[in-house]
Amino acid sequence: GGVVLSGHTDVVPVDGQNWTVDPFQLSEHDSKLYGRGTADMKGFIASVLAAVPLFVKTELKTPIHLAFSYDEEIGCLGVRPMLAELAKRPLKYSLCLIGEPTEMKPVLGHKGKLAMRCCIKGAACHSAYAPYGVNAIEYAAQLITRLGEMGKRQAQPELHDARFDPPYSTIQTGVIKGGRALNIVPAECEFDFEVRALPDFDAQTVADELQQYAQNELVPAMQAVQPDTGIEMQPLSAYPGLVTPPDSNAAQLLALISGSDDFGTVAFGTEGGLFEQAGIPTVVCGPGSMDQGHKPDEFIHVQQLAACDAMLVKLANHLAQHSL
């Protein structure tokens, strides 16, 4: 068994961002360390690696495992084969601590996410003869409107969970592409939408309902004009939400080493739900703030790293005295 310290090694691009410092050269100003990934979440990884000599020197009754993944930012891709490999091992892990930036506050939950692409194949013609074509953009608009209606349903007070902000599952369309010229009825349109789901809500039901609406209500009208038309849904990425009970052993250990039992949730996602699905109790606590993550001039306060170092020392001391 043992305790898993987890982080992702990838970062988001800096393309199109107006940095005033070199994003790939660490620099320090006013007790802040600047660089891409300092907040999300290479600060935690640096603290963990710096603590390895301590872990090795300490006679631990419970071992510590390091689990660093790749491509977390584009759908938690790297952690999946890692978890498949861990499942083959005859070990039962007591805890996974994910060091995403929480300003060192103990976090027990976050929403899940489903990202989908909807592709509409219409039929082009001159706009003077618009009724003889199938306008892919107009059908996309109907689908997006339907998503908005579903989003309003999820916002009903009876579905709220006050532990999260916002306290309900959300649906939003973030990208749309289509059309070639104003005087051409567009033959193609595609849009991407996402569901940020409370842990007890199945985000796939949104995609399924939209697909059913498309097939029952829209596609027949499209194909009545031109048979070679249709609507297709493509999954882009997905990860589950995370909810760890505050009275669990994992939560209580996090409270001990972080110095706080004021548990919270975060709005962003982590690999935590996947670890939890693999049967590993999971919590989140790490240095830095996501308010700085993914932005130009990303930074982390040095005192945040010091607090993380102190937490890891507490963890080593605890595991030297206790078996989990």
C-alpha positions in Angstrom: 0.0 0.0 0.0 1.1 3.5 0.6 0.4 7.2 -0.1 0.4 8.5 -3.6 1.6 12.1 -4.4 0.2 13.0 -7.8 0.8 15.8 -10.3 0.8 16.4 -14.0 3.9 17.4 -15.8 2.3 19.2 -18.8 1.5 22.9 -19.1 -0.8 24.9 -21.3 0.7 26.8 -24.3 1.9 30.5 -24.1 0.9 31.2 -27.7 -0.9 34.5 -28.0 -0.2 35.6 -24.4 1.5 38.8 -23.6 4.2 37.8 -21.1 6.6 40.4 -19.7 9.1 37.7 -18.5 10.4 34.6 -20.2 7.7 32.0 -19.6 10.2 29.1 -19.7 12.9 30.7 -17.5 12.1 30.8 -13.8 12.5 34.3 -12.4 11.9 35.8 -9.0 10.5 39.2 -8.2 9.0 40.4 -4.9 8.9 36.9 -3.4 7.0 35.6 -6.5 8.4 33.0 -8.8 7.3 33.6 -12.4 7.1 31.1 -15.3 4.7 28.8 -17.1 3.4 26.1 -14.8 4.6 27.7 -11.6 1.1 27.8 -10.2 -0.3 24.9 -12.3 1.2 22.8 -10.9 5.0 22.4 -11.1 5.4 24.1 -7.7 4.0 21.0 -6.1 6.1 18.7 -8.1 9.2 20.7 -7.2 8.3 20.5 -3.5 7.8 16.7 -3.8 11.1 16.1 -5.6 12.9 18.3 -3.1 11.4 16.2 -0.3 12.5 12.8 -1.8 15.8 12.8 0.2 13.8 13.2 3.4 11.4 10.4 2.3 14.4 8.1 1.6 16.1 8.9 4.9 13.0 8.6 7.0 12.1 5.0 8.1 8.5 5.1 6.8 6.0 2.6 8.0 3.9 3.5 5.1 5.6 4.0 1.7 5.2 7.1 -0.4 4.7 6.7 -4.2 5.2 9.5 -6.8 2.7 9.5 -9.7 3.4 12.1 -12.3 1.3 12.1 -15.5 1.3 13.8 -18.9 -1.4 15.5 -21.0 -3.7 16.3 -18.1 -4.6 19.6 -19.7 -6.2 18.0 -22.8 -8.4 15.4 -21.1 -6.4 13.6 -18.4 -4.9 11.3 -21.0 -1.7 10.2 -19.3 -3.1 9.2 -15.9 -5.4 6.6 -17.5 -2.7 4.1 -18.6 -0.9 4.8 -15.3 -4.0 3.8 -13.3 -4.4 0.7 -15.5 -0.9 -0.3 -14.6 -1.4 0.4 -10.9 -4.5 -1.9 -11.0 -2.2 -4.8 -12.0 -0.1 -4.4 -8.9 -0.9 -6.2 -5.6 -1.0 -3.0 -3.6 -3.9 -1.2 -2.1 -3.2 2.5 -1.8 -4.5 4.3 1.3 -4.5 7.8 -0.1 -3.8 9.9 -3.2 -2.9 13.6 -2.6 -3.1 15.6 -5.8 -1.2 18.9 -5.5 -3.2 21.1 -7.8 -3.2 24.8 -6.6 -5.6 25.3 -3.7 -3.5 27.9 -1.9 -2.7 25.0 0.5 -6.4 24.7 1.5 -7.7 21.2 1.9 -10.1 20.2 -0.9 -12.3 17.2 -1.0 -14.3 17.7 -4.2 -14.8 19.1 -7.7 -17.1 18.8 -10.6 -16.7 16.4 -13.5 -16.6 17.5 -17.1 -17.8 16.3 -20.5 -16.7 18.0 -23.7 -18.5 17.3 -26.9 -18.3 18.4 -30.6 -21.5 18.6 -32.6 -21.1 18.4 -36.4 -24.0 19.5 -38.6 -23.9 18.5 -42.3 -26.3 20.6 -44.3 -26.7 21.3 -48.0 -25.3 24.4 -49.7 -27.0 26.6 -52.3 -27.2 30.2 -53.4 -28.8 32.3 -50.6 -31.4 33.5 -53.1 -32.7 29.9 -53.1 -32.3 29.4 -49.3 -35.4 27.2 -48.8 -33.8 24.7 -51.2 -30.8 24.3 -49.1 -30.2 23.0 -45.5 -28.7 25.8 -43.4 -26.2 24.1 -41.0 -25.8 27.2 -38.9 -29.5 27.6 -38.3 -29.8 24.0 -37.2 -26.7 24.5 -34.9 -28.5 27.5 -33.4 -31.5 25.3 -32.6 -29.2 22.8 -30.9 -27.4 25.5 -28.9 -30.7 26.9 -27.8 -31.8 23.5 -26.6 -28.5 23.2 -24.6 -29.4 26.6 -23.0 -32.8 25.2 -22.0 -31.2 22.2 -20.5 -28.7 24.4 -18.6 -31.6 26.4 -17.1 -33.2 23.1 -15.9 -30.0 22.2 -14.1 -30.0 25.6 -12.4 -33.3 24.9 -10.6 -32.8 25.4 -6.8 -33.8 21.8 -6.0 -30.7 20.6 -7.9 -28.3 22.8 -6.0 -25.3 21.5 -4.0 -24.0 24.4 -1.8 -20.6 22.8 -1.6 -19.8 24.0 -5.2 -19.6 27.3 -7.0 -21.8 27.7 -9.0 -23.9 25.2 -7.0 -25.3 23.4 -10.0 -24.2 21.6 -13.1 -23.5 24.0 -16.0 -23.7 23.7 -19.8 -22.0 26.1 -22.1 -21.1 26.4 -25.8 -17.6 27.7 -26.3 -16.6 27.3 -29.9 -18.6 27.5 -33.2 -17.4 27.4 -36.8 -19.4 27.5 -40.0 -20.2 29.4 -43.2 -18.2 30.6 -46.2 -20.0 33.6 -47.4 -23.2 35.5 -46.7 -24.7 34.6 -50.0 -24.2 30.9 -49.6 -26.4 28.7 -47.4 -23.8 27.0 -45.2 -23.4 23.3 -45.7 -21.3 22.7 -42.5 -21.3 23.9 -39.0 -19.7 22.5 -35.9 -19.7 23.7 -32.3 -18.1 22.5 -29.1 -20.0 22.4 -25.8 -19.1 21.3 -22.3 -21.0 20.1 -19.2 -19.5 20.8 -15.8 -21.3 18.3 -13.7 -21.9 17.9 -10.0 -20.5 14.6 -8.9 -23.9 12.9 -8.6 -25.0 14.1 -12.1 -24.3 12.0 -15.2 -23.1 14.5 -17.8 -23.6 12.0 -20.6 -27.4 12.4 -20.2 -27.0 15.9 -21.6 -25.3 14.7 -24.8 -27.8 11.8 -25.1 -30.8 14.2 -24.8 -29.3 16.5 -27.4 -28.7 13.6 -29.7 -32.3 12.4 -29.3 -33.6 15.9 -29.9 -31.5 16.1 -33.1 -32.6 12.8 -34.4 -36.3 13.1 -33.6 -36.9 16.8 -34.3 -34.2 18.2 -36.6 -32.8 15.5 -38.8 -36.2 14.5 -40.4 -36.7 18.1 -41.4 -33.2 18.4 -42.8 -33.5 15.1 -44.8 -36.9 16.1 -46.2 -35.0 18.8 -48.1 -31.8 16.9 -48.8 -31.4 13.2 -47.8 -27.6 13.5 -47.5 -27.6 15.6 -44.4 -27.4 14.9 -40.7 -26.1 15.7 -37.2 -23.3 13.8 -35.5 -21.9 14.1 -31.9 -18.2 13.4 -31.1 -16.8 13.1 -27.6 -13.7 15.3 -27.0 -12.8 14.6 -23.4 -14.3 13.6 -20.1 -13.4 13.1 -16.5 -15.5 12.3 -13.4 -16.1 14.6 -10.4 -14.6 14.0 -7.0 -16.3 13.8 -3.6 -14.4 12.5 -0.6 -16.3 12.2 2.7 -15.0 14.6 5.3 -15.0 11.9 7.9 -12.9 9.5 5.8 -9.4 8.5 6.8 -8.1 10.3 3.7 -9.7 13.6 4.7 -8.6 13.3 8.3 -5.0 12.8 7.3 -5.2 15.8 4.9 -6.5 17.9 7.8 -3.6 16.7 10.0 -0.8 17.5 7.5 -2.4 20.7 6.1 -3.3 22.1 9.5 -6.9 22.7 8.6 -10.2 20.8 8.6 -12.0 23.6 6.8 -12.6 21.4 3.7 -13.7 22.9 0.5 -14.2 22.3 -3.2 -12.7 23.8 -6.4 -14.3 24.9 -9.6 -11.6 23.4 -11.9 -11.1 19.7 -12.5 -8.3 17.3 -11.5 -7.4 13.7 -12.1 -8.9 13.0 -8.7 -12.1 11.5 -9.9 -10.2 8.9 -11.9 -8.0 7.9 -8.9 -11.2 7.6 -6.9 -12.8 5.4 -9.6 -9.7 3.2 -9.3 -10.5 2.7 -5.7 -7.9 5.1 -4.2 -9.3 7.6 -1.7 -8.3 11.0 -3.1 -7.9 14.6 -1.8 -6.5 17.8 -3.3 -4.1 20.3 -1.7 -1.3 22.2 -3.2 0.6 25.5 -3.4 -0.4 28.4 -5.6 -3.7 29.7 -6.9 -5.5 28.8 -10.1 -6.2 32.5 -10.4 -2.7 32.8 -11.8 -2.8 29.5 -13.7 -3.0 29.5 -17.6 -2.4 33.3 -17.6 0.5 35.4 -18.8 3.1 36.1 -16.1 1.9 33.1 -14.1 3.5 33.0 -10.7 3.6 31.4 -7.3 4.4 33.0 -3.9 7.5 31.5 -2.3 5.6 31.2 1.0 3.2 28.9 -0.7 6.1 26.6 -1.6 7.4 26.8 2.0 3.9 25.8 3.3 3.9 22.8 0.9 7.4 21.8 2.0 6.2 21.9 5.6 3.1 19.8 4.7 5.3 17.1 3.2 7.6 17.1 6.2 4.5 16.5 8.4 3.5 13.7 6.1 6.8 12.0 6.4 6.9 12.3 10.1 3.3 10.9 10.4 4.1 8.0 8.1 7.3 7.2 10.2 5.0 6.6 13.2 1.8 5.2 11.7 0.9 2.5 9.2 -2.0 3.3 7.0 
